[in-house]
Amino acid sequence: MKFKIGAAVGLICMVWVATVGAMDQPEGPRIEISSQTHSFDPVAEGETVVHDFVVRNTGTADLEIYKVRTG
């Protein structure tokens, strides 16, 4: 009997935490970028360098990126 009550209370707590967590996040797209800047080591003139920025949408709608600028 105690196990059933404990399991029910635990389940209710998990549902409540999931509901409250979902309410904290606004609707719509949400961008998450692993790092927003990157500095290259010195390179010879004309040498090609590459760095990948990881961009994720952690929101609830499509994320549309219209313009990217380098700094």
Secondary structure, DSSP 8 states (H G I E B T S, - for coil): -HHHHHHHHHHHHHHHHHHHHHHHS-SS--EEES-S--------TT--------EEE-SSS----------
